[in-house]
Amino acid sequence: MTPGCAENGSETLALTSVSTVRAVVAMNLGLACLFVPTPLSFLLAYPFERTSYSAAAFLFAFTHNALAIAGTWAIIRFLLKQRPGVYGLGGPVLCLRWAVAAFIVPAVCVGLIPLAVPGGWQAPGTGREPVDVVVGLIIYTGMFGSIVEEVVFHGLMYPLMKKWLSPWWSAVVTGVVFAVAHMTRGGWTPLSAACFMFTATALAIYFAYVVEDSGSVWSAAWGHIVWNIAL
């Protein structure tokens, strides 16, 4: 894995000054940034839920993203005492090839699903306005999770993992943690859990490569947004 599109890609290697204790604490605080903002974001969005699902989804996702990203930024600046740019969190960088790949990769994967899984498609019933529901779901799936997950997992955890492991194994370990973090709900069977662990870990490894090649977490975040909306 080598940096490509962005000039600041090599800066992710300048992490040797971070102590092991600070790195471990930072990664745990980063994971907390994924979950702690959720209750407050829900409380702010709930009053709008009955009148406009899309407005509630936007308010929830925006608040959650703002709090989680601010928390991650604070961890880097005040705990690790480094610049966000060292972690690929500098100015917005979107490499052209990854902007295009963001549409091609999920399109290919979604296209393979009907070939691999028998059955048909059916939309769940709803009493809401269809446009409001569709817009709300696009906002929710696109904005909630995808951006902050890349910021936390590949903007914080993945670079810190490279203190101890090679880029490849850092991507694998980060991917496993990424997958486990998505399995907090119940109802998993051994087969479904194994399938999800494999696909989520593989997806996280792919986004780690995007970060390495582009030198920016935002390229991976864009790909994650499109991926979530497509699925």
C-alpha positions in Angstrom: 0.0 0.0 0.0 1.6 3.3 -1.1 0.2 6.8 -1.2 -0.8 8.1 -4.6 -3.2 11.0 -5.2 -2.5 13.3 -2.3 0.8 14.9 -1.4 0.2 14.4 2.3 -0.1 10.7 2.1 3.3 10.0 3.4 2.6 12.0 6.6 0.6 9.1 8.0 3.9 7.4 8.6 5.1 10.1 11.0 3.6 8.6 14.1 6.6 7.3 16.0 6.4 10.0 18.6 3.0 8.7 20.0 3.5 6.5 23.0 1.8 3.1 23.3 -0.4 4.2 26.2 -1.6 7.3 24.3 -2.3 5.3 21.2 -4.3 2.6 23.0 -6.3 5.3 24.9 -6.9 7.2 21.7 -8.3 4.2 19.9 -10.7 3.4 22.7 -11.8 7.0 22.9 -12.2 7.0 19.1 -14.6 4.0 19.3 -16.5 5.9 22.0 -17.0 8.7 19.5 -19.0 6.4 17.4 -21.6 5.6 20.1 -21.6 8.4 22.7 -23.2 11.1 20.4 -26.1 8.8 19.4 -28.5 9.5 22.3 -28.1 13.3 22.1 -28.5 13.2 18.3 -31.7 11.1 18.7 -33.2 13.5 21.2 -32.6 16.5 18.9 -34.0 14.8 15.9 -37.0 13.0 17.5 -39.4 16.0 17.6 -39.1 16.2 13.8 -39.7 12.5 13.1 -43.5 12.6 12.9 -43.7 15.6 10.6 -40.7 14.9 8.3 -38.6 11.7 8.3 -36.0 13.3 5.9 -35.6 16.3 8.2 -35.2 14.1 11.3 -32.7 11.9 9.4 -30.7 14.9 8.4 -30.6 16.5 11.8 -29.7 13.2 13.5 -26.9 12.4 11.0 -25.5 15.9 10.9 -25.4 16.2 14.7 -23.9 12.7 15.2 -21.2 13.4 12.5 -20.4 16.8 13.9 -20.0 15.5 17.5 -18.1 12.4 16.5 -15.7 14.2 14.1 -15.1 17.0 16.7 -14.3 14.3 19.3 -11.9 12.5 17.0 -10.2 15.9 16.1 -9.9 16.7 19.8 -8.2 13.3 20.5 -5.7 13.9 17.8 -4.9 17.5 18.7 -4.9 17.3 22.5 -4.2 13.7 23.4 -1.9 12.7 20.6 -0.7 16.3 20.1 -0.5 16.0 16.4 -2.1 17.6 13.3 -5.2 16.0 11.8 -3.4 16.1 8.4 -0.9 13.5 9.7 -3.9 11.1 9.9 -5.3 11.9 6.5 -7.9 14.3 8.0 -6.6 17.5 6.5 -8.4 19.4 3.8 -10.9 17.6 1.6 -9.1 15.5 -1.0 -11.1 13.3 -3.5 -9.0 11.4 -6.0 -10.7 11.1 -9.3 -10.2 7.4 -9.7 -11.6 6.7 -6.2 -14.5 9.0 -6.9 -15.4 6.9 -9.9 -14.6 3.6 -8.2 -17.1 4.6 -5.4 -19.9 4.0 -7.9 -18.3 1.0 -9.8 -17.5 -1.2 -6.7 -21.0 -1.2 -5.1 -22.7 -1.5 -8.5 -20.7 -4.6 -9.3 -21.3 -6.1 -5.8 -25.1 -5.3 -5.8 -25.3 -6.7 -9.3 -23.8 -10.0 -8.1 -26.4 -10.3 -5.3 -29.4 -11.3 -7.5 -27.1 -13.9 -9.2 -26.0 -15.4 -5.9 -29.2 -15.2 -3.8 -32.5 -16.7 -5.0 -35.8 -14.8 -4.4 -37.4 -11.5 -5.3 -37.4 -7.9 -4.2 -40.1 -6.4 -2.1 -40.4 -2.9 -0.6 -41.7 -2.8 3.0 -45.1 -1.0 3.5 -45.1 2.4 5.0 -47.7 5.1 5.7 -45.4 7.9 5.0 -44.9 9.9 1.8 -42.7 7.9 -0.5 -40.5 10.8 -1.4 -40.0 11.7 2.2 -39.0 8.1 3.1 -36.6 7.7 0.1 -34.9 11.1 0.8 -34.7 10.3 4.5 -33.2 6.9 3.9 -30.6 8.3 1.5 -29.7 10.9 4.0 -29.6 8.4 6.9 -27.7 5.7 5.2 -25.3 8.1 3.4 -24.5 10.4 6.3 -24.9 8.3 9.4 -22.1 6.0 10.1 -20.2 6.1 6.8 -18.3 9.4 7.4 -17.6 9.0 11.1 -16.6 5.3 10.6 -13.9 6.3 8.2 -12.8 9.1 10.4 -12.5 6.8 13.5 -11.4 3.5 11.9 -9.1 4.8 9.1 -8.4 8.3 10.2 -7.4 7.3 13.8 -7.2 3.6 14.5 -5.6 2.4 11.2 -2.7 4.9 11.3 -2.0 4.1 15.0 -2.1 0.4 14.3 0.8 1.0 11.9 3.0 1.8 14.9 3.1 -2.0 15.6 2.0 -3.7 12.4 2.5 -3.6 8.7 0.0 -1.6 6.6 -1.6 -4.9 5.5 -2.1 -6.3 9.0 -3.1 -2.9 10.3 -5.9 -2.9 7.7 -6.9 -6.5 8.7 -7.0 -5.8 12.4 -8.9 -2.5 11.9 -11.3 -4.3 9.5 -12.1 -7.0 12.2 -12.8 -4.3 14.8 -14.9 -2.5 12.2 -16.9 -5.6 11.6 -17.4 -6.4 15.3 -18.5 -2.9 16.0 -21.4 -3.5 13.6 -22.6 -6.7 15.3 -24.0 -5.1 18.5 -27.6 -6.1 17.6 -28.8 -9.7 18.2 -30.3 -12.2 15.9 -27.1 -13.5 14.3 -26.8 -17.1 13.2 -23.3 -18.6 12.9 -23.6 -18.5 9.1 -24.8 -14.9 8.9 -22.2 -13.8 11.5 -19.4 -15.4 9.5 -20.6 -14.0 6.2 -20.9 -10.5 7.7 -17.5 -10.6 9.4 -15.9 -11.6 6.1 -17.6 -9.0 3.9 -17.3 -6.1 6.5 -13.6 -6.9 7.1 -13.0 -7.1 3.3 -14.8 -3.8 2.8 -12.7 -2.1 5.6 -9.5 -3.4 4.0 -10.6 -2.0 0.7 -11.2 1.5 2.3 -7.8 1.3 4.0 -6.2 0.9 0.6 -8.2 3.9 -0.6 -6.8 6.0 2.3 -3.2 4.8 1.6 -3.5 5.5 -2.2 -5.2 8.8 -1.9 -3.6 10.0 1.3 -7.0 11.2 2.5 -9.7 9.7 4.7 -12.2 11.8 2.8 -11.8 9.7 -0.4 -12.7 6.6 1.6 -15.6 8.4 3.3 -17.0 9.3 -0.1 -16.8 5.7 -1.2 -18.4 4.5 2.0 -21.3 7.0 1.5 -22.0 5.7 -1.9 -21.6 2.1 -0.8 -24.1 2.5 2.0 -26.7 4.2 -0.2 -26.3 1.5 -2.9 -26.8 -1.3 -0.5 
